[in-house]
Amino acid sequence: MPSAPLALRAIKLVHTIVWAFFAGCILAIPLLGVAGRFGLAAGLAAVVLLEVLVLLWNGMRCPLTGVAARYTDDRRDNFDIYLPEWLARHNKRVFGVLYVAGMGVALWAWASGAR
């Protein structure tokens, strides 16, 4: 069985990789919409929506947060992920706004016939 510090580092690494994937999806949606790649934009939007449903199901917390909490008493906003504390604290708000705005851009591009 790995030591608590090693397990926590592994969880933080996985959590950061998962976060980067979803952040990348959110940032790509409006770019894909403007480029006329509406199918791919819709697919990424659906993937992000699934993540939102997971968060809702888990009380607006990533399930990995609960796993990381088993290995430390630290409860700073970034105890479970390799992000600056301010970003970890405001992550859902920042990326929620970016997701909604990006969807708006993609939908606008689709409605205006961008190719």
Contacts in CASP RR format, 6 or more apart in sequence:
PFRMAT RR
TARGET T0000
AUTHOR 0000-0000-0000
METHOD contacts of the structure
MODEL  1
MPSAPLALRAIKLVHTIVWAFFAGCILAIPLLGVAGRFGLAAGLAAVVLL
EVLVLLWNGMRCPLTGVAARYTDDRRDNFDIYLPEWLARHNKRVFGVLYV
AGMGVALWAWASGAR
2 10 0 8 1.000
4 71 0 8 1.000
4 72 0 8 1.000
5 71 0 8 1.000
7 71 0 8 1.000
8 68 0 8 1.000
8 71 0 8 1.000
8 72 0 8 1.000
11 64 0 8 1.000
11 67 0 8 1.000
11 68 0 8 1.000
11 71 0 8 1.000
11 80 0 8 1.000
12 68 0 8 1.000
12 80 0 8 1.000
12 81 0 8 1.000
12 82 0 8 1.000
13 82 0 8 1.000
14 64 0 8 1.000
15 62 0 8 1.000
15 64 0 8 1.000
15 65 0 8 1.000
15 68 0 8 1.000
15 80 0 8 1.000
15 81 0 8 1.000
15 82 0 8 1.000
16 81 0 8 1.000
16 82 0 8 1.000
16 83 0 8 1.000
18 62 0 8 1.000
18 64 0 8 1.000
19 81 0 8 1.000
19 83 0 8 1.000
19 91 0 8 1.000
22 47 0 8 1.000
22 48 0 8 1.000
22 51 0 8 1.000
22 95 0 8 1.000
23 95 0 8 1.000
25 44 0 8 1.000
25 45 0 8 1.000
25 47 0 8 1.000
25 48 0 8 1.000
26 44 0 8 1.000
26 48 0 8 1.000
26 95 0 8 1.000
26 96 0 8 1.000
26 98 0 8 1.000
26 99 0 8 1.000
26 102 0 8 1.000
27 98 0 8 1.000
28 41 0 8 1.000
28 44 0 8 1.000
29 41 0 8 1.000
29 44 0 8 1.000
29 45 0 8 1.000
29 48 0 8 1.000
29 99 0 8 1.000
29 102 0 8 1.000
29 103 0 8 1.000
29 105 0 8 1.000
29 106 0 8 1.000
30 41 0 8 1.000
30 101 0 8 1.000
30 102 0 8 1.000
30 103 0 8 1.000
30 104 0 8 1.000
30 105 0 8 1.000
30 106 0 8 1.000
30 109 0 8 1.000
32 38 0 8 1.000
32 39 0 8 1.000
32 40 0 8 1.000
32 41 0 8 1.000
32 44 0 8 1.000
32 106 0 8 1.000
33 41 0 8 1.000
33 105 0 8 1.000
33 106 0 8 1.000
33 109 0 8 1.000
33 110 0 8 1.000
33 114 0 8 1.000
34 105 0 8 1.000
34 106 0 8 1.000
34 109 0 8 1.000
34 114 0 8 1.000
35 114 0 8 1.000
36 109 0 8 1.000
36 110 0 8 1.000
36 113 0 8 1.000
36 114 0 8 1.000
36 115 0 8 1.000
38 106 0 8 1.000
38 109 0 8 1.000
38 110 0 8 1.000
41 106 0 8 1.000
45 99 0 8 1.000
45 103 0 8 1.000
45 106 0 8 1.000
48 99 0 8 1.000
54 62 0 8 1.000
54 63 0 8 1.000
55 61 0 8 1.000
55 62 0 8 1.000
55 92 0 8 1.000
60 92 0 8 1.000
62 80 0 8 1.000
64 80 0 8 1.000
64 81 0 8 1.000
65 80 0 8 1.000
66 80 0 8 1.000
68 79 0 8 1.000
68 80 0 8 1.000
69 75 0 8 1.000
69 79 0 8 1.000
69 80 0 8 1.000
72 79 0 8 1.000
76 85 0 8 1.000
76 88 0 8 1.000
77 85 0 8 1.000
77 86 0 8 1.000
77 88 0 8 1.000
77 89 0 8 1.000
78 84 0 8 1.000
78 85 0 8 1.000
78 87 0 8 1.000
78 88 0 8 1.000
78 89 0 8 1.000
81 88 0 8 1.000
83 91 0 8 1.000
87 94 0 8 1.000
END
